[in-house]
């Protein structure tokens, strides 16, 4: 996965995180730090998956 693809996927993930943060079902928002941490976690996992794929 190249940098452009990663940015596109991360944008989609951030949109999902924002939708979860605005959840009307639980009425509990996700604070900014949690959103940042979720985004970073997804980025790390995507990069890890790419490294594993290249190694095999």
Long-range contacts (C-beta under 8 A, 24 or more apart in sequence): 1-46, 1-50, 6-43, 6-46, 6-47, 9-46, 10-39, 10-42, 10-43, 10-46, 13-39, 13-42, 14-39
